[in-house]
Amino acid sequence: MKKFQVFGAETPEESQRERNHKALARRVAAEGFVLLKNDGVLPLIPCKIALYGPGSRRTIKGGSGSGDVHERHSVTIEEGLKNAGFSFPTTKWMDNFESKYQADIAAWRAQVEKSIEHYKPWDMIKMFDTIHEQPMPYPSCTPVLNEDLTDETDTAVYVLSRQAGEGTDRCVEKGDYLFSDIEIESLKLLSAHYKKLILILNCGSVMDLSILDETRIDAVLFFGQGGMEGGNSLADVLTGVTTPCGRLTDTWAYRYTDYPAADTFGHRNGNLIDEEYSEGIYVGYRWFSTKNILPRYPFGYGLSYTSFSCTADSIEQKDTKITVKVSVNNTGSQYSGKETVQIYLQKPDGAIDHEYCALATFGKTPLLAPGESCTLDLTFDLAELATFDELRSAFVLEAGSYTLLMGENVREAALCGTVALDKERIVEQVSFIGTNELLDDCKYVPSAKAAAALERLTDREKIMLVTGGGVSISAYNNVMGAAGSTTTKLLKKGVPNIVLADGPAGLNVTPATATQRDGTPRFPGGLPDEWKWGWLLKMEKLVTAKPGKGRFAYRYMTAWPSATLLAQTWDTALLHEVGCAIGREMVEIGVSVWLAPGMNIHRNPLCGRNFEYYSEDPLISGKMAAAITNGVQSVGGVGVSIKHFCCNNQEDNRIHVSSNVSQRALREIYLRAFYIAVTEGKPWTVMSCYNRVNGTYVCNSPDLLTHVLRKEWGYNGLVMSDWTATCQCSHAQAINAGNDLIMPGGREVQKALALDLQNGVLDKRALNMSASRVLDLIFKSYTCKDF
Ligand code: BGC
């Protein structure tokens, strides 16, 4: 029996797979950018441009935290534009900024060093915690001054950047959600000096753009976080190689306070224990359109270099199933382009209040040359948009006339037809979420292989199986840098471990390792450059392989554009393609479960992790998650973990906060996205979240994990906890509730579970069921096929 196996390329040079996936990442980012404003200055012919702003040279390719990716190389905006033939008479400004950046980093490192100097080297975890509490600040911006202006060009591009990530929400403050004074002053100066001024927003999520009301800025592009090819993709769009076709999946308000529950969200009202979802179903555009609040840029909005006409040729109704045939014509004369057709549904006015309209279906055309047309068949079922009637605890479709609206965005959507229901339909009767009584009648039928393996295990071993592998250095499957593993201790019992790696911007693993004869991975050429400082450097010897010793493995993964950008393509076929590419990378490097897609709803623009999620709308979120899931899982032997189920819509105090949400909003908005992903994507696993819903920790909730997910939706896969989530509540109750795998695991969790099994708190049937699901997950993995 092999003790361990190693996946990954044996030599470090760039592979054909890397080149192919880079090309795909470049195309996806270019199609995910949204052109917000263009007063005729774009596209540009490659020329001299005055380039400024922190993101020009220090382009942020993705957010921080678990979703980071250690790619081989990221193309910055400066580099991408240079590759396309642009040149910059303003390198001095960028050099100055770079010096400030380096000085800021040095100051931060010095401060970190000071805060941990009293720790001993073996206090590693404590040191990590202390360091985590003081993340590297993204350097504040350097002003553009008169001396930085040039007369060599009449065109300036300013790249504004923001970083955000796990654990912290954004703030409505200058330099964060608002532009800083330096940014405002710099843009004013540029506007006065240059004939053409283009603003590039290199940030994960919505920003306040009041600057546009005060200062002439000719074009604005939401670049988001474009992944490792972002700079090249931007050049493609700015030069017209790619006609912009991304559309917003969120509403961009004039003022932060225009958003629902703006003043009570997260830290805003000082209450981080209870988060009241007082807006109910009126999230995002549902709020803006119902209250008739004019947003700066509505949901679905995005400009192109060409124009299209869309005509609904026919609407067919078979009971509640609707098909709209739409002809789309590129009416421009110069640029080929793609159009996104959006159809919204307006419900009849009945007994239950409802939103002005809701996205019902959408479709993206292929590339259409000027004058070219195509037809799209857009289908949906009215039942998918049924109203949740809390009094009857049922999804209902009220009788009456349903209006279909079509348009370039939610605000411009206009009547394209009506369909009618002669009588009310009860689509589905469901139960109340929140009683949280354990279910007695839940069953799971394992595969014959899993059932046989389970037979061989003692209770103690089953407990090991339902807790993750913790921090384990040697394992059958071992991918350094991956977030987790299943237990590594049952190899002799015929149960290998599998590896789980983050998501969602790619695969977050260590790119180069040398596995030693005992199976432990080390860094081949010393620590990665960004770790070569201070106390970390002191450990370098311990974790570095002897020159030439060990089995080398190289895992250069693709850093994809952020999830929001992926969704802004409105192209499920493209997301499927990205999913296939990620699946192939998993097979290449020995990862079995991708801890993604992230699919929480953008309830408020301040959520620090919005960039990891798709949209404020559940349909777009669910469809995108299903598409990428189907892509990954079509590769065979690898699967995903859709996360974080559910209502993890803020980062501040994410491990304790209770999302207090009505049954209706839960059903129509927050669960709906997951429902679509579960039923259309059949993900291998679901990750439960840290937070509570209506007072109950989700990882301890039988209602959500078993009743809704398994009984109502027919989900047959595994549920894992988010990392250490069960430490806030009960490990045993998690298993009883249907949370099969407790991550990241470790001895303490096992001890607690063993005790709870003894004293009857941990249900033995639940333990068997969860252990069987873990076994089935392991045996499905391609990394265990030769075992
Ligand atoms: C995050 C998850 C992630 C996990 C493993 C958690 O802190 O919330 O999204 O998958 O860590 O890294």
Boltz pocket constraint, residues with backbone or C-beta under 6 A from the ligand:
constraints:
  - pocket:
      binder: B
      contacts: [[A, 66], [A, 166], [A, 483], [A, 502], [A, 503], [A, 595], [A, 643], [A, 722], [A, 723]]
      max_distance: 6.0
